């Protein structure tokens, strides 16, 4: 079974991932991923911290694509 993430309008039934409700939460998640990569040796194997929404009515939302990392211990301070 192939699954494809559809980032977009949370009211659209085809959407599987909507925006993050609070901008500061999105920035916190991005910072934790940056720290995990830069300091703790994690590698991003799927996704990007540079996601840009292309749908015109949603350009100013708090959009972030799913990110999968590997090579980091769950004891890392990045998980705190």
C-alpha positions as CSV (number, residue, x, y, z in Angstrom):
1,X,0.0,0.0,0.0
2,X,1.4,3.4,-1.1
3,X,0.6,6.3,1.2
4,X,1.2,9.9,0.2
5,X,0.9,12.8,2.5
6,X,-1.3,15.6,1.2
7,X,-0.4,18.9,3.0
8,X,-3.1,21.5,2.8
9,X,-6.5,22.8,3.9
10,X,-7.6,20.9,7.0
11,X,-11.2,21.2,5.8
12,X,-10.5,19.4,2.6
13,X,-11.1,15.6,3.0
14,X,-8.2,14.8,0.8
15,X,-5.8,16.6,3.2
16,X,-3.8,14.3,5.5
17,X,-1.7,17.0,7.2
18,X,-2.8,20.5,8.1
19,X,-0.8,23.4,9.5
20,X,0.6,23.6,13.0
21,X,-1.8,25.8,15.0
22,X,0.7,28.0,16.7
23,X,3.8,29.5,14.9
24,X,6.0,29.3,18.0
25,X,5.3,25.5,18.2
26,X,6.4,25.1,14.6
27,X,9.6,27.1,15.3
28,X,10.3,25.0,18.4
29,X,10.0,21.7,16.4
30,X,12.3,23.1,13.7
31,X,14.8,24.2,16.3
32,X,14.8,20.8,18.0
33,X,15.4,19.1,14.6
34,X,18.2,21.6,13.8
35,X,19.9,20.9,17.2
36,X,19.5,17.1,16.7
37,X,21.3,17.3,13.3
38,X,24.0,19.9,14.2
39,X,24.9,18.8,17.7
40,X,23.6,15.2,18.2
41,X,24.5,13.6,14.9
42,X,21.0,13.0,13.6
43,X,20.4,12.7,9.8
44,X,17.2,13.8,8.1
45,X,16.2,10.9,5.9
46,X,12.8,12.3,4.8
47,X,11.4,15.8,4.7
48,X,13.0,19.2,4.9
49,X,13.1,22.2,7.3
50,X,12.6,24.4,4.3
51,X,9.1,23.4,3.2
52,X,7.2,26.2,1.4
53,X,3.4,25.9,0.9
54,X,2.6,26.7,-2.7
55,X,-1.2,27.0,-2.6
56,X,-2.0,30.7,-2.8
57,X,-4.6,31.0,0.0
58,X,-2.3,29.3,2.5
59,X,1.1,31.0,2.0
60,X,1.1,32.6,5.4
61,X,0.3,29.5,7.4
62,X,2.5,27.5,9.7
63,X,3.4,24.7,7.3
64,X,5.9,22.0,7.9
65,X,6.2,18.7,6.1
66,X,6.8,15.4,8.0
67,X,10.4,14.9,9.0
68,X,12.0,11.5,9.8
69,X,15.5,11.4,11.4
70,X,17.8,8.6,12.2
71,X,21.0,8.1,14.1
72,X,20.1,9.9,17.3
73,X,19.6,8.4,20.8
74,X,16.3,8.9,22.6
75,X,18.5,10.1,25.5
76,X,19.6,13.1,23.5
77,X,18.7,16.6,24.9
78,X,16.9,17.2,21.6
79,X,14.1,15.1,22.9
80,X,13.6,17.1,26.0
